[in-house]
Amino acid sequence: MVSPPRRIAIFYTTFPVRSETFVQRELLAILNQGVEVEIHSLHGGGDSFSDLPIRRFSKWRLWRLVYRLPTEWLKRPRVFFDLLHLLLGRGLHPSLLNLGENLLGMGFGIVEAPHFRKNRPDLVHGVWGSLPAMGAWLISRLCGIPFTFEAHAYDLFEHGGDWFLREKCQAADRIRTSTIAGLERLKEIGGDPARTVLIRRGLLPMPACGTRAVSDAHIRFVGVGRLVEKKGFLRQIEIFAALRAADLSFSARIIGDGPLRGAIQRAVVELDLSDRIDVTGWLPVDRVIDEIRRADFLLHTGQVARSGDRDGLPNVVGEAMAVGTVVLAAPGGGVSEAVVDGKTGFLCPLEDASSWNAAIRTVLDRPETADRIRFEARTWVERYFNADRNMKVWFEHLSGLESRGDRSNGLF
C-alpha cells in the first residue's frame, strides 16, 4: 500500500459515548479524508453515526468460539501458540477490567476473522490501546491486514498500563498518541520511535473566539469533565472555598457526571457553597460549549488517581482556549503542553490555593494580559488542535503500509 488506506475498519470499545465527543469529531475528520469506514463497537453502542451503520458486536456471538477457535487454530497455529505462551507466562493484571477487555478483544478477533477475510479493509485500527487494540492486533495476525492503534492516558498509566501494551506496540504498524507525555511513556514501554506518532486531538468545526472584560463584580467559573478521581473536582471545591475566603464574588458550574457526583455535591454543602456552585450533570455538547464561552475562567484540576490514571490533554482545555475563556489548570500530564503559564493560560499547583487567586487577580488587574492570553491560546489551538488538519497528518503517516498475506509467523 503506497498511498494512504482508503478502506478502514475502526474498532471502538463503545461508540458513540456522550463524554467522548472528541472521538466523534475525529471520525468526522477521517470521513472528510474521503475514506470508506466500517465502524465496529465491541461493547454496546449505537446503531449508526453520520448515516453510517455501526456493527455492534454481540457477546452472544462468543458461543461461536466453540467451532471458530479450533478452525482458526488450524489455519494459523503459530498465532495461538504465541497467545497461549503470553497468557500462561503473564501474571494477572491488577485491573480485572483491563483483563476482561483484552480477553473480549481476543474473542472478537477469533469470531470475526471470517468477516474481515471476506470484506478485507486496507487497515484495521483500534481507537484505544485495550479492547480495540487487542481486536485489531488479532485480526491483523489472522487475516494479514496492517494494524494500527492509539494509546492515550488510561491505556498508558492506569495500573501501569494495558496488560499487553508492550506486545501491541511491537506488533503495530503505527501507534498514535496525543501528547508528548504519552509519546515518552510509549518509548519507555518499548514502542519503536519510528512507528510512534504524536497526533493531537482537535476541534471540528473551529468555534468562534470571543473577547470580553472580566469584572470583579462577579466572576463566572466553569469546570467540565467526568466526575472521577483524576479530574480532581473535590480539590476544585476546596479552591472555590479559598476564593470565597479571599472575598471574590463568583458563581461556578461543574458540568459532568460520574461516580463522584454524590461526594462532590456533599462537599459543596459541607463547605457552604450551595449558593455559588451548581453541579449540573451532563449537558448537550452545544450547551457545554456555550457554558464555556460564557465563563470568564475554565478551571481544570487534574491529578494522578490512586490507580495511576491521569489526564493527557483534556479536550475541554482546547475548547476553552478556542472560544476565548482563560484556562486555569493544574500542571501535569499533557496540560502544560498547551497551557504555557502566563502565555496561553495559567498553571497553578493544586495544593496552593493562593496561586489560583493570584492568576485571577492578574486577569482582573491587567485586562491587556487577558487579551494577549486569549490571542496566544487561540493561535495554539488553530495550529495544533484542528481535527481536520491532524487527521490529514495521521493519514500521511499511514502511507506505505504493506499488506502482507501472512502475519501469523512471530508474535512481534
URVENBEL-V453635 format. One record per residue. N is the residue number from 1. RES is the residue in one letter. PHI is phi in whole degrees, -180 to 180 (none if undefined). PSI is psi in whole degrees, -180 to 180 (NA if undefined). NEAR is the number of other ideal C-beta (glycine too) atoms within 12 Angstrom. Layout:
n->[N N]
res->[RES RES]
phi->[PHI PHI]
psi->[PSI PSI]
near->[NEAR NEAR]
//
This chain:
n->[1 2 3 4 5 6 7 8 9 10 11 12 13 14 15 16 17 18 19 20 21 22 23 24 25 26 27 28 29 30 31 32 33 34 35 36 37 38 39 40 41 42 43 44 45 46 47 48 49 50 51 52 53 54 55 56 57 58 59 60 61 62 63 64 65 66 67 68 69 70 71 72 73 74 75 76 77 78 79 80 81 82 83 84 85 86 87 88 89 90 91 92 93 94 95 96 97 98 99 100 101 102 103 104 105 106 107 108 109 110 111 112 113 114 115 116 117 118 119 120 121 122 123 124 125 126 127 128 129 130 131 132 133 134 135 136 137 138 139 140 141 142 143 144 145 146 147 148 149 150 151 152 153 154 155 156 157 158 159 160 161 162 163 164 165 166 167 168 169 170 171 172 173 174 175 176 177 178 179 180 181 182 183 184 185 186 187 188 189 190 191 192 193 194 195 196 197 198 199 200 201 202 203 204 205 206 207 208 209 210 211 212 213 214 215 216 217 218 219 220 221 222 223 224 225 226 227 228 229 230 231 232 233 234 235 236 237 238 239 240 241 242 243 244 245 246 247 248 249 250 251 252 253 254 255 256 257 258 259 260 261 262 263 264 265 266 267 268 269 270 271 272 273 274 275 276 277 278 279 280 281 282 283 284 285 286 287 288 289 290 291 292 293 294 295 296 297 298 299 300 301 302 303 304 305 306 307 308 309 310 311 312 313 314 315 316 317 318 319 320 321 322 323 324 325 326 327 328 329 330 331 332 333 334 335 336 337 338 339 340 341 342 343 344 345 346 347 348 349 350 351 352 353 354 355 356 357 358 359 360 361 362 363 364 365 366 367 368 369 370 371 372 373 374 375 376 377 378 379 380 381 382 383 384 385 386 387 388 389 390 391 392 393 394 395 396 397 398 399 400 401 402 403 404 405 406 407 408 409 410 411 412]
res->[M V S P P R R I A I F Y T T F P V R S E T F V Q R E L L A I L N Q G V E V E I H S L H G G G D S F S D L P I R R F S K W R L W R L V Y R L P T E W L K R P R V F F D L L H L L L G R G L H P S L L N L G E N L L G M G F G I V E A P H F R K N R P D L V H G V W G S L P A M G A W L I S R L C G I P F T F E A H A Y D L F E H G G D W F L R E K C Q A A D R I R T S T I A G L E R L K E I G G D P A R T V L I R R G L L P M P A C G T R A V S D A H I R F V G V G R L V E K K G F L R Q I E I F A A L R A A D L S F S A R I I G D G P L R G A I Q R A V V E L D L S D R I D V T G W L P V D R V I D E I R R A D F L L H T G Q V A R S G D R D G L P N V V G E A M A V G T V V L A A P G G G V S E A V V D G K T G F L C P L E D A S S W N A A I R T V L D R P E T A D R I R F E A R T W V E R Y F N A D R N M K V W F E H L S G L E S R G D R S N G L F]
phi->[none -95 -119 -58 -62 -106 -126 -128 -101 -110 -106 -117 -66 -136 -147 -84 -121 -65 -85 -119 -65 -64 -67 -66 -61 -67 -64 -62 -67 -65 -63 -67 -81 79 -94 -87 -120 -112 -95 -122 -109 -88 -146 72 110 -93 -92 -156 -150 50 68 -103 -70 -108 -84 -85 -85 -86 -66 -62 -70 -65 -62 -68 -58 -55 -112 -72 -61 -64 -65 -69 -61 -67 -72 -135 -61 -62 -58 -80 -64 -65 -63 -62 -61 -64 -64 -77 -92 -108 -69 -64 -73 -59 -102 -65 -62 -65 -59 -62 -62 -68 -65 -65 -61 -63 -61 -58 -60 -69 -69 -93 -53 -59 -61 -78 -71 -77 -116 -73 -84 -76 -157 -112 -134 -97 -70 -122 -84 -102 -56 -61 -67 -64 -61 -66 -60 -70 -61 -60 -73 -81 -117 71 -107 -55 -137 -132 -155 -115 -133 -121 -54 -60 -63 -92 -123 -61 52 87 107 -57 -58 -114 -62 -61 -67 -64 -62 -73 -94 -72 -75 -146 -126 -112 -135 -115 -140 -64 -59 -67 -62 -67 -65 -63 -65 -61 -72 123 -68 -72 -56 -70 -113 -107 -126 -91 -129 -74 -68 -179 -102 -160 -75 -78 -73 -69 -106 -110 -127 -163 -85 -99 -108 -76 -65 -164 -103 -112 -111 -142 -130 -135 156 -66 -87 -129 -58 -67 -81 69 -68 -65 -68 -63 -62 -64 -65 -61 -62 -67 -67 -65 -64 -87 68 -86 -92 -157 -134 -140 -123 -107 -109 149 -145 156 -64 -95 -60 -61 -64 -67 -64 -65 -63 -61 -68 -63 -93 57 -116 -63 -81 -119 -119 -118 -95 -87 81 -71 -126 -58 -56 -62 -67 -62 -61 -63 -65 -64 -64 -75 -76 -83 -137 -100 -101 -123 -115 -64 -149 -84 -73 -61 -78 97 -66 -160 -79 -87 -111 -59 -64 -64 -66 -64 -64 -65 -62 -71 -94 95 -91 -71 -97 -112 -138 -74 -69 128 61 -97 -61 -72 -74 -104 -93 -94 -56 81 -114 -112 165 -133 -104 -132 -60 -59 -80 -119 -62 -65 -69 -69 -63 -64 -64 -63 -63 -61 -67 -66 -84 -132 -57 -65 -66 -63 -63 -65 -64 -61 -64 -66 -65 -63 -61 -62 -63 -63 -83 -116 -124 -107 -63 -60 -65 -68 -70 -63 -65 -59 -69 -64 -72 -88 -67 86 -69 -90 -91 -96 -69 -137 -108 -81 -83 94 -65 -102]
psi->[105 -9 168 150 142 -20 118 136 121 128 129 155 -61 133 136 159 131 -25 -1 53 -26 -34 -39 -40 -41 -37 -40 -39 -35 -44 -32 -16 0 25 143 122 135 119 129 124 116 -10 91 -151 -175 -176 -31 163 126 46 9 136 149 123 100 128 118 132 -18 -24 -14 -19 -22 -12 -25 -39 -24 -36 -53 -33 -48 -33 -42 -34 -43 68 -34 -37 -45 -30 -39 -46 -42 -41 -44 -48 -41 -28 -4 131 164 140 145 -25 113 -29 -47 -40 -48 -39 -44 -39 -38 -39 -40 -46 -43 -47 -42 -45 -37 -2 -43 -36 -42 -23 -38 -40 68 116 169 -23 142 136 128 122 -28 161 0 -106 -52 -40 -38 -44 -44 -41 -47 -39 -40 -45 -34 -29 -4 33 137 146 140 162 169 145 119 -163 -52 -46 -30 -29 -28 119 37 0 169 149 -42 27 -40 -46 -38 -41 -41 -23 -26 149 -36 147 132 137 167 4 158 -38 -40 -38 -43 -39 -41 -37 -39 -40 -27 12 139 119 -29 -21 4 127 135 109 113 166 -165 169 148 115 172 119 161 148 133 162 144 158 142 125 137 -3 -36 119 139 123 154 143 138 135 172 141 75 169 -43 -17 -17 29 -29 -36 -34 -39 -40 -37 -42 -39 -40 -37 -37 -41 -25 12 31 136 120 165 154 146 128 115 120 175 166 -178 -20 9 -44 -44 -38 -44 -38 -40 -38 -44 -46 -32 11 47 15 -28 -6 -26 131 119 107 -22 -169 143 155 154 -47 -36 -40 -46 -40 -41 -40 -43 -37 -22 154 -36 141 127 127 118 47 148 169 121 164 -26 -8 -12 150 168 153 -111 102 137 -29 -27 -45 -38 -44 -43 -33 -38 -1 15 128 132 127 119 148 138 159 159 -138 2 -44 -7 -27 -41 101 121 123 -6 -55 4 -159 137 126 124 138 -38 -4 87 -28 -28 -33 -42 -41 -41 -42 -43 -35 -44 -40 -41 -24 84 -31 -29 -43 -42 -42 -42 -42 -43 -47 -38 -45 -40 -43 -45 -46 -31 -40 -12 40 114 -43 -48 -42 -37 -32 -42 -41 -43 -29 -35 -19 -5 140 8 134 132 103 139 -26 108 16 -21 112 128 -35 NA]
near->[22 12 16 28 38 19 24 40 41 43 50 42 39 28 38 30 22 22 28 28 32 34 35 33 32 42 33 26 34 40 26 23 28 17 30 20 37 32 37 41 36 45 28 19 29 20 15 15 31 20 11 25 17 29 29 27 33 20 18 11 21 23 13 23 25 13 15 28 27 15 20 32 22 15 22 32 19 21 34 29 18 29 34 17 14 27 21 11 13 18 11 16 24 18 23 13 22 34 24 22 35 40 30 33 44 40 33 44 45 38 33 38 37 21 27 36 19 10 21 26 35 35 44 49 46 47 44 43 48 44 43 46 50 45 50 48 46 48 48 44 41 42 38 27 40 38 46 44 48 47 46 46 39 38 46 42 37 34 24 22 36 45 34 41 43 30 32 47 40 23 37 44 37 42 47 40 43 44 37 23 31 40 30 21 37 40 23 20 30 23 36 21 18 13 29 34 30 33 37 38 45 40 40 33 17 24 28 14 28 23 22 21 19 33 18 21 13 16 35 31 42 43 45 45 40 33 32 29 27 35 43 38 42 33 32 44 37 27 43 43 27 27 36 27 16 22 13 33 21 35 26 40 33 45 40 31 24 25 16 27 25 17 20 40 25 16 27 29 18 16 24 15 30 19 15 26 35 24 36 23 23 23 24 14 26 14 20 34 33 22 33 41 27 24 36 41 44 44 51 51 44 42 30 23 25 14 22 24 32 35 43 39 40 43 43 43 50 49 44 49 45 39 34 37 47 50 54 49 48 40 31 30 40 37 44 29 34 44 40 22 24 24 22 38 42 36 31 39 24 29 17 18 29 17 26 39 29 24 38 37 24 26 34 26 15 18 20 14 24 35 21 23 36 35 21 27 38 35 22 31 39 24 21 31 41 30 38 24 26 34 35 24 25 35 35 19 25 36 22 19 30 20 23 18 15 18 31 29 16 16 25 20]
//
